[in-house]
Amino acid sequence: MGQNFRKKLDSHLNNASLTDDSVFVNQDNQTKQDKIIVLSAAEYEKFQAENEARMKKLKQELDGILDLVRSYTQQRTLEDVEARLVALRKKIEQEMKE
């Protein structure tokens, strides 16, 4: 990263941090621009809390599904589970073709 680019980026980030704004970064005249979102500490904490809540909810849902699969498969033989999975896969493939 060049010195001029670094100074320009620092200036843009500083300005964005004062206004809770976003910054587009285009280094060395590349066609692709990266977007940097600058949040205040309070907004970042809010974002983190919301993200953690979503992850916790998703983990609970996945744990519930895993528990259901475990309880279901414990009552069946492995061959029965495999046969049911093959049948389910065929059904899904047929529905996808329709």
URPEPE-V183157 format. One record per residue. N is the residue number from 1. RES is the residue in one small letter. PHI is phi in whole degrees, -180 to 180 (none if undefined). OMEGA is omega as a letter, one per 40 degrees, with the letter a starting at -180 (none if undefined). NEAR is the number of other C-alpha atoms within 10 Angstrom. Layout:
# URPEPE-V183157
n->[N,N]
res->[RES,RES]
phi->[PHI,PHI]
omega->[OMEGA,OMEGA]
near->[NEAR,NEAR]
This chain:
# URPEPE-V183157
n->[1,2,3,4,5,6,7,8,9,10,11,12,13,14,15,16,17,18,19,20,21,22,23,24,25,26,27,28,29,30,31,32,33,34,35,36,37,38,39,40,41,42,43,44,45,46,47,48,49,50,51,52,53,54,55,56,57,58,59,60,61,62,63,64,65,66,67,68,69,70,71,72,73,74,75,76,77,78,79,80,81,82,83,84,85,86,87,88,89,90,91,92,93,94,95,96,97,98]
res->[m,g,q,n,f,r,k,k,l,d,s,h,l,n,n,a,s,l,t,d,d,s,v,f,v,n,q,d,n,q,t,k,q,d,k,i,i,v,l,s,a,a,e,y,e,k,f,q,a,e,n,e,a,r,m,k,k,l,k,q,e,l,d,g,i,l,d,l,v,r,s,y,t,q,q,r,t,l,e,d,v,e,a,r,l,v,a,l,r,k,k,i,e,q,e,m,k,e]
phi->[none,-72,-63,-63,-62,-62,-64,-63,-64,-58,-64,-64,-66,-62,-63,-67,-67,-77,-116,52,-109,-108,-130,-98,-113,-133,-88,56,56,-73,-76,-85,-111,-97,-109,-111,-102,-106,-116,-70,-59,-65,-66,-65,-62,-63,-60,-62,-63,-65,-64,-63,-64,-64,-65,-64,-63,-62,-63,-62,-64,-66,-63,-64,-65,-62,-62,-63,-63,-62,-67,-70,-76,-70,-94,-128,-80,-61,-63,-65,-63,-62,-64,-66,-66,-63,-63,-65,-62,-62,-63,-63,-62,-64,-67,-70,-74,-75]
omega->[a,a,i,i,a,i,i,i,i,i,i,i,i,i,a,a,i,a,a,a,i,a,i,a,i,a,i,i,i,a,a,i,i,a,i,i,a,a,i,a,a,i,i,i,i,i,i,a,i,i,i,i,i,a,i,i,i,i,i,i,i,i,i,i,i,i,i,i,i,a,i,a,i,a,a,i,i,i,i,i,i,i,i,i,i,i,i,i,i,i,i,i,i,a,i,i,a,none]
near->[7,9,8,9,14,12,11,13,17,12,12,16,20,13,15,18,17,11,12,15,15,16,18,14,17,14,15,9,8,8,8,10,12,11,11,13,13,19,17,14,10,9,12,12,12,12,13,12,12,12,12,12,12,12,12,12,12,12,12,12,12,12,12,12,12,12,12,11,11,11,11,11,14,10,10,11,10,11,9,12,15,13,12,12,12,12,12,12,12,12,11,11,11,10,9,8,6,5]
